Amino acid sequence: MEGIMMKRMKTGLTIMLLVMLSTASAFAYVSDRHDFGEIDFKGKTVTFVTHFVEMLDAFEDGGIYAGRLEEAKAKFNIGDIVVELVDYFDVGETAFNRYLAGDSGYDYWVLPQGHFWMMAQQDALYPVNEILPDEYFELLPPITREKNEALRINDQLFHFSAGGPDDFSNAKVTVLNLEIFERDNLGDPFELYLNDEWTWETFEEIARKATRDTTGDGQIDQWGLMRLDPSVMIGMNGGVVAKADEDGYVRFAMDEPEVIEALRAYYRWHTEENFTIGDWQHIEFPAGYVAMTIIDHWVVNRSDAPYEFRYAVLPPPKGPHVDDYQYTPGGNVIMSTFLPKNAEYPLGMIALDNFLFPLDEYWEKFDQQCVDKAPDRISYEVLRNTVEKTAPVGFYHEAVLGNEWDGDLPYGAIIAGLNEGRPPATVVNEVKAQAQALLDDAYKQSK
């Protein structure tokens, strides 16, 4: 009998030991947004699918967060974390092919907005609000919260991260070449801003004066303004490409007065006035022969194209339809983080994201970027306002309506019509039905 009892005790101890060993790798994790409980990947490999390699550079040897990937693997019992680096234009297709092949169970996708819409229409994204409380999303930074609302489909949310390509990096600001301002007696831009006179009218006048022949050879060699994306013009005047009404129905909004007014100004600035130069490559302003540019936050005085002149940062000028400066975020090029619909461990993936990209580091990075790019106190405050005073988001719908260079889709057709000199209201009305149909399809809605 004693032998049987001893045998049972040993068996019991063995079972307890096995249970302890099996749970030893589970890590109870509380992030700055959520209590995830025990997280255990059971040795699975996580794959980051992205075109944005800089997102993980900080975790490599020599990076400011070196060792964190290894720490995450140990804490969460992850076999490995690998990166599948893909070209910008192919990242959505690569992710979708992994989804179709059933290889995306532990994928973490970083996708531009245009790729998001493609994936959402294929029902390939995991609705994270089904496993996260409302409070989680309320703790995200302001631009991220606004973006989430713009990307809400059938009351489902898909984006959850404050890491990776930060939203604030694509917020728009005006950068001025102060040496041109002083040399050509263009006025004190700080005074105009502080007196609430930094308006389209003033902006046009400055751009017109700055565009001139500086050498006397009969050829213009200095311009007032870099070419603008039409959506920037729309945002400065308080317009949006599409908006949700009180019932949540997302409707085409480019026929509204503030947008028509912006499109008319876009044509005037770029065609009639002829005081703009350049394209998306943005090489003329850093070269020193353009007085003003409206660009993304991250592009200001880039390390690979530093300004060799004194500069200042102001908000985009006020359009005639608004009473205050519009700090608009970027549009369809912004990247966001998603999980595939067939995610096998979605809560664990979100916990991993929170561990790798905590909120305090988002704000530290934002503030450091503002400090690094601000040559003076006012410029610093303006750069910070891009997040603290961000305007409501209506530009993430642009990808649904097509790129400005694609004349077969509504947005591109509108811009092509403008460039031909046709009235904005006419070209907008011509594509209104097509645009609304695309929005209805993207949002899976009906009126």
C-alpha positions in Angstrom: 0.0 0.0 0.0 2.8 2.3 0.9 4.4 1.7 -2.5 1.2 2.6 -4.3 0.9 5.8 -2.2 4.4 6.8 -3.1 3.8 6.0 -6.7 0.7 8.3 -6.7 2.6 11.1 -5.0 5.4 10.9 -7.5 2.8 10.9 -10.3 1.1 13.9 -8.8 4.4 15.7 -8.4 5.3 14.9 -12.0 2.0 16.3 -13.3 2.4 19.5 -11.2 5.9 19.9 -12.6 4.7 19.5 -16.1 1.9 22.0 -15.6 4.4 24.5 -14.1 6.8 24.0 -17.0 4.1 24.3 -19.6 3.0 27.7 -18.1 6.4 29.0 -17.3 6.8 30.5 -20.7 3.5 32.4 -20.5 4.0 36.0 -19.7 1.2 38.1 -18.0 1.5 41.4 -19.9 -0.1 44.8 -19.1 0.7 47.4 -21.7 0.1 51.2 -21.6 -3.3 50.5 -23.3 -4.5 47.1 -22.2 -4.2 44.2 -19.7 -3.6 41.3 -22.0 -3.3 38.6 -19.4 -0.9 35.7 -20.2 0.7 35.8 -23.6 2.3 32.6 -25.1 3.1 32.2 -28.8 4.2 28.6 -28.1 7.3 29.0 -30.2 5.6 30.3 -33.4 7.4 32.5 -35.9 6.0 36.1 -36.4 6.4 37.7 -39.8 6.4 41.4 -40.4 5.3 42.1 -44.0 6.3 45.7 -44.9 8.0 47.9 -47.4 9.2 50.2 -44.5 12.4 48.7 -43.2 13.1 51.7 -41.0 10.3 50.6 -38.8 12.5 47.8 -37.3 15.9 49.4 -37.7 15.8 50.8 -34.2 15.7 47.2 -32.9 18.8 46.1 -34.8 22.4 46.0 -33.3 23.4 49.6 -32.7 19.8 50.9 -32.8 18.3 52.7 -29.8 16.1 49.7 -29.0 18.6 47.0 -29.7 17.8 43.8 -27.9 14.0 44.4 -27.6 13.1 41.9 -30.3 15.1 39.2 -28.4 13.4 40.3 -25.2 10.0 40.0 -26.8 10.8 36.6 -28.1 11.8 35.4 -24.7 8.9 37.0 -22.8 6.2 35.8 -25.2 7.8 32.5 -26.2 8.1 33.5 -29.9 10.3 31.2 -32.0 11.5 34.0 -34.3 10.5 37.4 -35.6 11.3 37.8 -39.3 10.8 40.6 -41.8 9.5 40.1 -45.4 10.6 43.4 -47.1 8.5 44.2 -50.1 8.4 47.0 -52.6 5.9 49.8 -51.8 3.7 49.0 -54.7 3.7 45.2 -54.1 3.3 45.0 -50.3 -0.5 44.7 -50.4 -0.4 41.9 -53.1 2.3 40.1 -51.2 0.3 40.2 -47.9 -2.9 39.1 -49.7 -1.1 36.2 -51.4 0.1 35.0 -48.0 -3.4 35.2 -46.8 -4.8 33.2 -49.7 -2.1 30.6 -49.2 -2.9 30.2 -45.5 0.6 31.4 -44.5 -0.5 34.6 -42.7 -1.6 33.1 -39.3 1.1 35.0 -37.5 1.6 37.9 -39.9 1.9 41.6 -38.9 1.1 43.8 -42.0 2.2 47.4 -42.5 0.2 48.7 -45.5 -0.4 52.1 -47.2 -3.9 53.3 -47.3 -4.6 52.2 -50.9 -3.6 48.7 -50.0 -5.8 48.8 -46.9 -8.9 49.4 -49.1 -8.0 46.5 -51.4 -7.6 44.2 -48.4 -10.8 45.5 -46.7 -12.9 44.9 -49.8 -11.6 41.3 -49.9 -12.6 40.9 -46.2 -9.0 39.9 -45.5 -8.5 42.0 -42.3 -9.1 41.2 -38.7 -11.6 43.4 -36.9 -9.6 44.2 -33.7 -12.4 46.0 -31.9 -13.9 42.6 -31.4 -11.2 41.8 -28.9 -10.2 45.2 -27.7 -12.3 47.6 -25.6 -13.2 51.2 -26.6 -10.8 52.5 -24.0 -7.9 51.0 -25.9 -8.5 53.1 -29.0 -9.2 56.2 -26.9 -5.6 56.1 -25.6 -4.1 56.2 -29.1 -2.6 59.5 -30.3 -5.0 62.0 -31.8 -4.1 61.5 -35.5 -4.3 57.8 -35.1 -7.8 58.0 -33.5 -9.0 60.2 -36.3 -7.6 57.8 -38.9 -9.2 54.9 -37.2 -12.6 56.6 -37.5 -12.0 57.3 -41.2 -11.2 53.6 -41.8 -14.1 52.2 -39.8 -16.2 49.8 -42.0 -19.5 48.4 -40.7 -18.5 49.6 -37.3 -15.3 47.5 -37.4 -11.8 48.9 -36.6 -8.7 47.2 -38.1 -5.7 49.4 -37.1 -4.3 49.2 -33.5 -0.7 50.4 -33.4 1.1 53.6 -32.4 4.3 52.3 -33.8 6.0 51.9 -37.2 5.6 54.7 -39.7 4.2 57.4 -37.3 1.1 59.3 -38.4 2.5 62.6 -37.5 5.4 62.3 -40.0 2.9 63.0 -42.8 1.2 66.0 -41.3 1.5 69.1 -43.4 3.5 72.3 -42.6 4.8 75.3 -44.6 8.5 75.8 -44.7 9.9 79.2 -45.7 13.3 80.2 -47.1 14.0 83.2 -44.9 16.9 84.4 -47.0 14.6 84.8 -50.0 12.1 86.6 -47.8 14.6 89.1 -46.6 16.4 89.6 -49.9 13.2 90.2 -51.8 11.4 92.2 -49.0 8.5 89.7 -48.8 7.5 90.7 -45.3 7.8 89.1 -41.9 6.1 85.7 -42.0 6.1 85.3 -38.2 4.3 88.6 -37.8 1.7 87.5 -40.4 1.2 84.2 -38.6 0.9 85.7 -35.1 -1.5 88.4 -36.3 -3.7 85.7 -37.9 -2.9 87.1 -41.4 -1.2 84.0 -42.8 -4.0 83.6 -45.5 -4.2 82.4 -49.1 -4.4 86.0 -50.2 -1.2 86.9 -48.5 0.4 83.6 -49.6 -0.4 84.2 -53.2 1.0 87.7 -53.1 4.3 86.5 -51.6 4.5 83.7 -54.2 3.9 86.0 -57.0 6.6 88.5 -55.9 9.1 85.8 -55.2 8.8 84.3 -58.7 11.3 86.3 -60.8 14.4 86.4 -62.9 17.3 87.1 -60.4 20.1 87.2 -63.0 18.7 89.5 -65.7 18.9 86.9 -68.5 15.2 86.9 -69.2 14.6 83.5 -67.6 12.8 82.9 -64.3 15.2 81.2 -61.9 13.4 81.7 -58.6 9.9 80.5 -57.8 7.4 81.3 -55.0 6.1 77.9 -54.3 6.7 74.2 -54.8 3.9 72.3 -56.6 1.2 71.2 -54.2 -0.9 68.0 -54.1 -4.6 69.0 -54.7 -5.6 67.4 -51.4 -3.4 69.8 -49.5 -5.3 72.7 -51.1 -8.6 71.1 -50.1 -7.5 70.6 -46.5 -6.2 74.2 -46.1 -9.7 75.4 -47.0 -11.5 73.0 -44.6 -12.7 70.6 -47.2 -12.5 66.8 -47.4 -12.7 64.3 -50.2 -15.5 62.3 -48.4 -17.2 62.5 -45.1 -19.6 60.5 -42.9 -23.0 62.1 -42.3 -24.9 61.9 -39.0 -26.1 58.3 -39.9 -22.6 57.2 -40.6 -23.1 57.0 -44.3 -19.8 58.0 -46.1 -20.6 60.3 -49.0 -18.6 62.0 -51.7 -17.8 65.6 -50.6 -15.8 67.1 -53.4 -18.8 69.0 -54.7 -19.0 71.1 -51.5 -18.2 74.9 -51.8 -14.9 74.7 -49.8 -13.6 72.0 -52.1 -14.7 73.7 -55.4 -13.0 76.9 -54.1 -9.8 74.9 -53.3 -9.8 73.3 -56.8 -10.2 76.7 -58.4 -7.3 78.1 -56.4 -5.2 75.0 -57.3 -5.7 75.7 -61.0 -4.9 79.4 -60.5 -1.7 78.8 -58.6 -0.3 76.1 -60.8 -1.5 77.3 -64.2 -2.6 80.9 -64.4 -0.1 82.4 -61.9 2.7 80.0 -62.9 4.6 80.6 -59.6 5.0 76.9 -58.8 7.7 74.4 -59.8 8.7 70.8 -59.1 7.0 67.5 -58.5 6.8 64.8 -55.8 10.6 64.5 -55.7 10.8 67.9 -53.9 14.4 68.8 -55.0 14.0 72.5 -55.8 13.3 73.9 -52.4 16.3 72.3 -50.6 18.4 73.6 -53.6 17.5 77.1 -52.4 15.6 78.7 -55.3 12.0 78.4 -54.0 10.6 80.7 -51.4 8.0 78.4 -49.9 6.8 74.8 -49.8 4.1 72.8 -48.0 5.4 69.4 -47.1 5.2 66.5 -44.8 6.5 66.9 -41.2 9.3 64.3 -41.8 10.6 66.0 -45.0 11.5 69.2 -43.2 15.3 69.7 -43.3 16.0 66.0 -44.0 19.4 64.7 -43.1 20.0 63.5 -46.7 18.9 66.9 -48.1 19.7 69.5 -45.4 18.9 73.2 -46.0 21.9 75.4 -46.5 19.8 78.5 -45.8 17.9 79.9 -42.8 14.3 78.7 -42.7 11.2 78.8 -40.6 8.1 76.5 -40.2 4.5 77.8 -40.2 1.2 76.1 -40.7 -0.4 75.9 -44.1 -2.1 79.3 -44.8 -5.8 79.6 -44.1 -8.2 79.3 -47.0 -11.1 81.7 -47.2 -13.6 79.1 -46.0 -11.9 78.6 -42.5 -11.4 80.7 -39.5 -8.3 79.0 -38.2 -5.2 77.2 -39.5 -5.9 73.6 -40.6 -3.3 71.1 -39.4 -4.2 68.3 -41.8 -2.6 64.9 -41.6 -1.3 63.1 -44.7 -3.5 61.1 -47.1 -3.3 57.8 -48.8 0.5 57.2 -48.5 0.3 56.8 -44.7 1.0 53.3 -43.5 -1.0 51.5 -40.8 -0.7 48.2 -39.0 -3.2 45.4 -39.6 -3.7 41.7 -38.9 -5.0 39.2 -41.4 -8.5 37.9 -41.0 -7.1 34.4 -40.4 -4.8 35.5 -37.6 -4.3 32.6 -35.3 -3.3 34.6 -32.2 -4.6 38.2 -32.7 -4.5 39.2 -29.0 -0.9 38.0 -28.8 0.0 39.9 -32.0 -1.5 43.1 -30.5 0.4 42.6 -27.2 3.6 42.1 -29.2 3.0 45.4 -31.0 2.3 47.2 -27.7 5.5 45.9 -26.3 7.6 46.9 -29.3 5.9 50.3 -29.8 4.9 51.8 -26.4 3.0 55.1 -26.4 5.7 57.1 -24.4 8.2 56.4 -27.2 5.7 57.6 -29.8 5.6 61.0 -27.9 9.3 61.0 -27.3 10.0 60.4 -31.0 7.5 63.1 -32.0 9.0 65.7 -29.6 12.5 64.9 -30.7 11.5 65.2 -34.4 10.0 68.6 -33.6 13.2 69.7 -31.7 15.4 68.5 -34.5 13.5 70.3 -37.2 12.6 73.5 -35.5 15.0 76.4 -35.9 13.1 78.6 -33.5 10.4 78.6 -30.8 7.5 79.4 -33.2 8.5 76.7 -35.6 8.6 74.2 -32.7 5.1 75.1 -31.6 3.8 74.8 -35.2 5.4 71.4 -35.6 3.8 70.3 -32.3 0.4 71.6 -33.4 0.3 69.1 -36.2 -0.7 66.5 -33.6 -2.2 68.7 -30.8 -4.5 70.6 -33.2 -5.0 68.0 -35.9 -8.0 68.6 -38.2 -10.7 66.0 -38.7 -9.6 63.4 -41.2 -11.2 63.2 -44.6 -8.2 62.3 -46.8 -7.9 58.6 -46.2 -10.7 58.2 -48.7 -8.6 59.5 -51.5 -7.2 56.1 -52.2 -10.7 54.8 -52.8 -11.2 57.4 -55.4 -7.9 56.8 -57.2 -4.6 58.6 -57.5 -4.3 62.0 -59.1 -2.4 60.6 -62.1 -5.1 57.9 -62.9 -7.6 59.6 -65.1 -9.8 56.5 -65.2 -10.8 57.0 -61.6 -12.7 59.9 -60.1 -9.9 61.8 -58.3 -7.5 61.6 -61.2 -10.3 62.5 -63.6 -11.0 65.7 -61.6 -7.4 66.7 -61.6 -7.0 66.0 -65.3 -10.1 68.1 -66.0 -8.7 71.0 -63.9 -5.4 70.8 -65.7 -7.3 71.2 -69.0 -8.8 74.4 -67.7 -12.3 73.0 -67.3 -14.5 74.4 -64.4 -14.1 72.5 -61.1 -17.8 72.1 -60.5 -18.3 70.5 -64.0 -15.5 67.9 -63.7 -16.6 67.1 -60.1 -20.2 66.5 -61.1 -19.1 64.3 -64.0 -17.6 61.7 -61.7 -19.8 62.1 -58.7 -21.9 59.0 -59.3 -18.8 56.9 -60.0 -17.1 58.2 -56.8 -20.1 57.5 -54.6 -20.4 54.0 -56.0 -16.7 53.4 -55.1 -17.3 54.7 -51.6 -20.4 52.5 -51.2 -18.4 49.5 -52.3 -15.4 50.3 -50.0 -17.6 50.9 -47.0 -20.1 48.1 -47.8 -22.9 50.6 -47.4 -26.2 51.6 -49.1 -28.4 54.6 -48.9 
